[in-house]
Amino acid sequence: MHAGHKDRLADLRRSISHLEGGSRKAGSLPFGIPVLDEHLPDGGLARGALHEMIEAGIASEFAGCTTLFTAGIAARLKGPILWCLTRRDLFAPGLFRAGLHPDRVIYAEATRDRDILPLVEEGLHARGLAAVVGEVTRLGLTASRRLQLAAEGSGVTALVIRRWWSVAEKDLVSLPTAAMTRWRIAPTPSESLPVPGLGRERWQVELLRARGAEPRSWIVEACDAKGRLALPADLADRSDQAPVRRSAAR
């Protein structure tokens, strides 16, 4: 191939990369679990992109596991975290247990759910932040697309936790969004210990939707003090760390 052709090809690739947005430049944040990271197109959670988190199981309206899962992701990013919310039920010691020091968190409180997304979008334009977390009930295609574009433009990661207090609000979760990934987190029984006590919490982590990856489910141990997940030793070779059925919400 002639040098001129190579230069034009390189220019074309740069142009395509620019049109696709900045998330690719931002790299990814590995979970540190090979079977999970290898399943994701970027080798981990794409930075500078929008990711959606949903709670499943008993008391799902409180989003306990999902909040800790999200806090663990934020903990492994470097820099301050903007957390946007309407309910004052966020437990700082719980975030700390998942690796996110309270001193790193900037809280932005709104009185109405519809005011959260503008706060998230504004935060995504602040390049000094590592991530913006938003707790919302409603997230449509248009609004989520705005967040995705803002995240791509700044390289700041957007993490949206879906919350609800009624069946009608819960049904909104099944509607499509422009998030790069959609996750569903549910508590699952911990390992039985030979002596009385509580073992490390376990979650069922389901990847419901991702660009370039099939739905899949894993059983993992909850975030440690550094925000890291782990694959339980007694489940590492089980075949049910497997694809999610197509009937799952997307």
RODO-2510 file (C-alpha; in nm, 4 decimals, decimal comma):
residues 250
     n   res          X          Y          Z
     1     m     0,0000     0,0000     0,0000
     2     h     0,1362     0,3431    -0,0929
     3     a     0,2256     0,5901     0,1828
     4     g    -0,0454     0,8290     0,0606
     5     h    -0,3099     0,5574     0,0922
     6     k    -0,1917     0,4754     0,4445
     7     d    -0,2137     0,8394     0,5476
     8     r    -0,5654     0,8724     0,4079
     9     l    -0,6693     0,5502     0,5825
    10     a    -0,5293     0,6785     0,9118
    11     d    -0,7163     1,0077     0,8644
    12     l    -1,0370     0,8163     0,7915
    13     r    -0,9963     0,6073     1,1067
    14     r    -0,9430     0,9196     1,3145
    15     s    -1,2541     1,0764     1,1626
    16     i    -1,4622     0,7676     1,2358
    17     s    -1,3299     0,7555     1,5916
    18     h    -1,4286     1,1196     1,6382
    19     l    -1,7787     1,0545     1,5045
    20     e    -1,8208     0,7558     1,7346
    21     g    -1,7532     0,9730     2,0364
    22     g    -1,4962     0,9937     2,3098
    23     s    -1,5840     0,6867     2,5137
    24     r    -1,3264     0,4767     2,3333
    25     k    -1,0507     0,7245     2,4227
    26     a    -1,1561     0,7163     2,7850
    27     g    -1,0682     0,3463     2,8084
    28     s    -1,2344     0,1044     3,0454
    29     l    -1,2449     0,0083     3,4118
    30     p    -1,1928    -0,3675     3,4541
    31     f    -1,3903    -0,5481     3,7216
    32     g    -1,0896    -0,7683     3,7906
    33     i    -1,2878    -1,0866     3,7190
    34     p    -1,1574    -1,2380     3,3920
    35     v    -1,4806    -1,4131     3,2882
    36     l    -1,6700    -1,0876     3,3334
    37     d    -1,4133    -0,8537     3,1777
    38     e    -1,3549    -1,0818     2,8791
    39     h    -1,7276    -1,0805     2,8062
    40     l    -1,7407    -0,7005     2,7804
    41     p    -1,6298    -0,5440     2,4490
    42     d    -1,3954    -0,2948     2,6193
    43     g    -1,2467    -0,5457     2,8631
    44     g    -1,4364    -0,3794     3,1457
    45     l    -1,6849    -0,1017     3,2068
    46     a    -1,6379     0,1707     2,9458
    47     r    -1,5372     0,5047     3,0931
    48     g    -1,6915     0,8208     2,9566
    49     a    -2,0219     0,6426     2,8959
    50     l    -2,3660     0,5977     3,0512
    51     h    -2,4351     0,2821     3,2518
    52     e    -2,7727     0,1915     3,4018
    53     m    -2,8199    -0,0062     3,7248
    54     i    -3,1413    -0,1793     3,8374
    55     e    -3,2206    -0,3614     4,1623
    56     a    -3,4024    -0,6954     4,1757
    57     g    -3,5314    -0,9080     4,4603
    58     i    -3,6959    -0,8265     4,7924
    59     a    -3,7050    -0,4566     4,8882
    60     s    -3,5815    -0,3646     4,5421
    61     e    -3,7239    -0,0141     4,5817
    62     f    -3,4402     0,0637     4,8246
    63     a    -3,1753    -0,0391     4,5688
    64     g    -2,9387    -0,1540     4,8437
    65     c    -2,7231    -0,3966     4,6442
    66     t    -2,7301    -0,1752     4,3378
    67     t    -2,6125     0,1257     4,5380
    68     l    -2,3167    -0,0708     4,6766
    69     f    -2,2380    -0,2144     4,3317
    70     t    -2,2354     0,1391     4,1915
    71     a    -2,0302     0,2707     4,4834
    72     g    -1,7707     0,0002     4,4189
    73     i    -1,7361     0,1143     4,0587
    74     a    -1,7030     0,4770     4,1665
    75     a    -1,4491     0,3806     4,4324
    76     r    -1,2116     0,2409     4,1703
    77     l    -1,2214     0,5590     3,9628
    78     k    -0,9795     0,8367     4,0570
    79     g    -1,1285     1,1713     4,1504
    80     p    -1,4380     1,3207     4,3140
    81     i    -1,7838     1,1708     4,2643
    82     l    -2,1011     1,3769     4,2221
    83     w    -2,4034     1,1899     4,3643
    84     c    -2,7447     1,3322     4,2664
    85     l    -3,0489     1,2198     4,4637
    86     t    -3,3931     1,3150     4,5928
    87     r    -3,4142     1,0833     4,8959
    88     r    -3,1948     1,1208     5,2015
    89     d    -3,1458     0,7492     5,2569
    90     l    -2,7904     0,7149     5,1286
    91     f    -2,5795     0,5573     5,4059
    92     a    -2,2239     0,6948     5,3996
    93     p    -2,0745     0,4082     5,6084
    94     g    -2,2195     0,1676     5,3519
    95     l    -2,0433     0,3515     5,0705
    96     f    -1,7218     0,3390     5,2728
    97     r    -1,7630    -0,0361     5,3178
    98     a    -1,7796    -0,0637     4,9374
    99     g    -1,4549     0,1319     4,9040
   100     l    -1,5938     0,4812     4,8418
   101     h    -1,4663     0,7252     5,1040
   102     p    -1,7334     0,9833     5,1978
   103     d    -1,4803     1,2654     5,1538
   104     r    -1,4747     1,1923     4,7804
   105     v    -1,8508     1,2333     4,7387
   106     i    -2,0224     1,5616     4,6531
   107     y    -2,3983     1,5436     4,7123
   108     a    -2,6524     1,7283     4,4987
   109     e    -3,0093     1,7047     4,6274
   110     a    -3,3221     1,7872     4,4298
   111     t    -3,6818     1,7909     4,5482
   112     r    -3,8237     1,6313     4,2313
   113     d    -3,7158     1,3304     4,0295
   114     r    -3,7307     1,5270     3,7042
   115     d    -3,4661     1,7685     3,8336
   116     i    -3,2046     1,4956     3,8786
   117     l    -3,1207     1,4376     3,5120
   118     p    -3,0307     1,8047     3,4473
   119     l    -2,8015     1,7878     3,7520
   120     v    -2,6376     1,4727     3,6168
   121     e    -2,5903     1,6272     3,2742
   122     e    -2,4404     1,9425     3,4247
   123     g    -2,2012     1,7307     3,6288
   124     l    -2,0924     1,5353     3,3226
   125     h    -1,9619     1,8570     3,1693
   126     a    -1,7264     1,9030     3,4666
   127     r    -1,4096     1,7293     3,3522
   128     g    -1,2641     1,7292     3,7032
   129     l    -1,5118     1,4645     3,8196
   130     a    -1,4442     1,0923     3,7995
   131     a    -1,8122     0,9992     3,7737
   132     v    -2,1640     1,1284     3,8242
   133     v    -2,4216     0,9066     3,9948
   134     g    -2,7910     0,9839     3,9541
   135     e    -3,0822     0,8151     4,1326
   136     v    -3,3896     0,8429     3,9106
   137     t    -3,7231     0,6773     3,8422
   138     r    -3,7685     0,7845     3,4814
   139     l    -3,5015     0,7658     3,2125
   140     g    -3,6202     0,7895     2,8521
   141     l    -3,4364     0,7579     2,5231
   142     t    -3,3950     1,1305     2,4662
   143     a    -3,2688     1,2091     2,8154
   144     s    -3,0375     0,9080     2,8251
   145     r    -2,8968     0,9991     2,4856
   146     r    -2,8122     1,3453     2,6179
   147     l    -2,6316     1,1895     2,9128
   148     q    -2,4434     0,9479     2,6878
   149     l    -2,3265     1,2310     2,4616
   150     a    -2,2244     1,4438     2,7598
   151     a    -2,0251     1,1545     2,9063
   152     e    -1,8549     1,0890     2,5738
   153     g    -1,7649     1,4546     2,5372
   154     s    -1,6036     1,4943     2,8786
   155     g    -1,4809     1,1431     2,9547
   156     v    -1,6728     1,1501     3,2849
   157     t    -1,8572     0,8252     3,3570
   158     a    -2,2346     0,8385     3,4175
   159     l    -2,3876     0,5822     3,6538
   160     v    -2,7676     0,5890     3,6823
   161     i    -2,9491     0,3955     3,9544
   162     r    -3,3172     0,3330     3,8772
   163     r    -3,5435     0,3654     4,1820
   164     w    -3,9194     0,3362     4,2288
   165     w    -4,1896     0,3246     4,4950
   166     s    -4,4837     0,1804     4,2996
   167     v    -4,5533    -0,0988     4,0514
   168     a    -4,6278     0,1575     3,7800
   169     e    -4,2903     0,3240     3,8358
   170     k    -4,1154    -0,0137     3,8365
   171     d    -4,2639    -0,0919     3,4957
   172     l    -4,0806     0,2109     3,3534
   173     v    -3,7537     0,0217     3,3950
   174     s    -3,8406    -0,2074     3,1035
   175     l    -3,8440     0,0823     2,8563
   176     p    -3,5355     0,1206     2,6324
   177     t    -3,2598     0,3732     2,7015
   178     a    -2,9388     0,4817     2,5296
   179     a    -2,7159     0,3479     2,8094
   180     m    -2,4083     0,1595     2,6922
   181     t    -2,4779    -0,1130     2,9492
   182     r    -2,7753    -0,2088     3,1643
   183     w    -2,7212    -0,4169     3,4781
   184     r    -2,9549    -0,5858     3,7250
   185     i    -2,8271    -0,6664     4,0734
   186     a    -2,9959    -0,8989     4,3241
   187     p    -2,8913    -1,0446     4,6596
   188     t    -2,8201    -1,4160     4,6687
   189     p    -2,7384    -1,6517     4,9603
   190     s    -2,3868    -1,6279     5,0998
   191     e    -2,1544    -1,9233     5,1434
   192     s    -2,2300    -2,1413     5,4450
   193     l    -1,9611    -2,1048     5,7100
   194     p    -1,8351    -2,3888     5,9323
   195     v    -1,8772    -2,1612     6,2355
   196     p    -2,1576    -1,9168     6,3265
   197     g    -2,1265    -1,5819     6,1545
   198     l    -2,1918    -1,3916     5,8370
   199     g    -1,9984    -1,4632     5,5207
   200     r    -1,9196    -1,2102     5,2526
   201     e    -2,2352    -1,0987     5,0741
   202     r    -2,3067    -1,2380     4,7303
   203     w    -2,4917    -1,0826     4,4412
   204     q    -2,6349    -1,2061     4,1180
   205     v    -2,5029    -0,9595     3,8625
   206     e    -2,6888    -0,9681     3,5315
   207     l    -2,5758    -0,7870     3,2216
   208     l    -2,9133    -0,7246     3,0591
   209     r    -2,7912    -0,5174     2,7683
   210     a    -2,4548    -0,4092     2,6284
   211     r    -2,3375    -0,2858     2,2939
   212     g    -2,1478    -0,5718     2,1352
   213     a    -2,2130    -0,8325     2,4068
   214     e    -2,4793    -1,0909     2,4809
   215     p    -2,6782    -1,0850     2,8070
   216     r    -2,5104    -1,2873     3,0792
   217     s    -2,5294    -1,3538     3,4517
   218     w    -2,2684    -1,4110     3,7217
   219     i    -2,2705    -1,4850     4,0941
   220     v    -2,0089    -1,2653     4,2610
   221     e    -1,8955    -1,1719     4,6080
   222     a    -1,9915    -0,8155     4,7014
   223     c    -1,7501    -0,5234     4,6927
   224     d    -1,4635    -0,5327     4,9388
   225     a    -1,3081    -0,2294     5,1090
   226     k    -1,1426    -0,1296     4,7811
   227     g    -1,4555    -0,1622     4,5678
   228     r    -1,3495    -0,4925     4,4126
   229     l    -1,5806    -0,7819     4,3323
   230     a    -1,4659    -1,1432     4,3480
   231     l    -1,5751    -1,4713     4,1974
   232     p    -1,6656    -1,7190     4,4748
   233     a    -1,4160    -2,0037     4,4824
   234     d    -1,6890    -2,2672     4,5138
   235     l    -1,8709    -2,1331     4,2055
   236     a    -1,5791    -2,0418     3,9797
   237     d    -1,6123    -2,3502     3,7588
   238     r    -1,9897    -2,3784     3,7538
   239     s    -2,1601    -2,3726     3,4173
   240     d    -2,4452    -2,1543     3,5443
   241     q    -2,2233    -1,8460     3,5256
   242     a    -2,3977    -1,8342     3,1942
   243     p    -2,6088    -1,6379     2,9463
   244     v    -2,9238    -1,4662     3,0669
   245     r    -3,2411    -1,5896     2,9020
   246     r    -3,3686    -1,3736     2,6204
   247     s    -3,6844    -1,3029     2,8180
   248     a    -3,4889    -1,0795     3,0568
   249     a    -3,5579    -0,7059     3,0537
   250     r    -3,3326    -0,5082     2,8218
***
